[in-house]
C-alpha cells in the first residue's frame, strides 16, 4: 500500500478488534480533533486504555504514537479542501447516512462515499499484485469467473468484457455448473473468484477445487484476512468500510467493477492490435443484430 494513513485504517478495519474499531471510527469521524490529541486524551475519548491505543497503531505498522500523529497531520494537510453542499459538511468523502436525511443528502453522501472509495484504491491496490493478475490472465489458456450472491453480477460483467476481446472465458450463476467446469480445467487456466466477505462457501468450494487442479486463482474481496485471500495466488482488495443504512457491500461492488476494469484494460493493452480486432468483431456481431431488429 502507498502511504495514506486514513485509507490504510479503512482497508484494515475488518482486522481490528471491537475496541480497536471504536478507535478507528473515532479517528475517521473526528480527524481534525484526533490529530491534536495526546495518546492519553485519545484513549479517554475512546474509553480505552493507552496500551489498547498502542496495539491499534501497531496493527497499522506504527511503533510510535508520535509518528502516527505526524502522519495524521500530513494526511489532513493533503485533504485541506472541505466542501459544503446542501448544508452537508464533507470531509474525505465517507459520510454516514442518518435516519432523517432527505433525498438530497442521501444523493450527496453516496456520491462522496463512492468517490472516496475509488480514490482509496490508489492506496489499497498493490501494483505488483495487479500486474501479476494481468499477466496470469494474459497468459492463460482459459478463464472462469464466479461470484456468489451480489458478486455474481460483477463476475458476469467481467465475463462479458473478456469475451469481447476473444478470451476463452466462462461464467455461470449456478455454483454447481462452475464446479463441474473447474474439474475440467488445466494448469494454464485461471479462475477469478469474487466475494465481498471472502467467506462464501460456494466461492471457497470453487477455490479449493481450482487449487486441486493446479489452476491459478485470482481473488477479489474486501477482507484482508479472509479465507479467499489466503487461498488465492493473487488477492486484490476492495472497500471494507461499510456504513449504516448502506446495503451490504454497496460501495465494494462498485470498487470490484473498477478493479476488473483495471485488469481488463491492461490485458487489452498487452494484446495490442489483436484486442482491437477482436473488439471490432464483437461490435459488428451486435451491430448486425440491432440492424435486423430495426427493420
Secondary structure, 3 states (H helix, E strand, C coil): CCCCHHHHHHHCHHHCCHHHHHHHHHHHHCHHHHCCCCHHHHHHHCCCCHHHHHHHHHHCCCCCHHHHHHHHHHHHHHCCCCEEECCEEECCCCCCCCCCCCHHHHHHHHHHHHHHHHHHHHHHCCHHHHHHHHHHHHHCCCEEEEECCCHHHHHHHHHHHHHHCCCCEEECCCHHHHHHHHCCCCCCCEEEEECCCCCCHHHHHHHHHHHHHCCEEEEEECCCCCHHHHHCCEEEECCCCCCCCCCCCHHHHHHHHHHHHHHHHHHHHHHCHHHHHHHHHHHHHHHHHHHHHHC
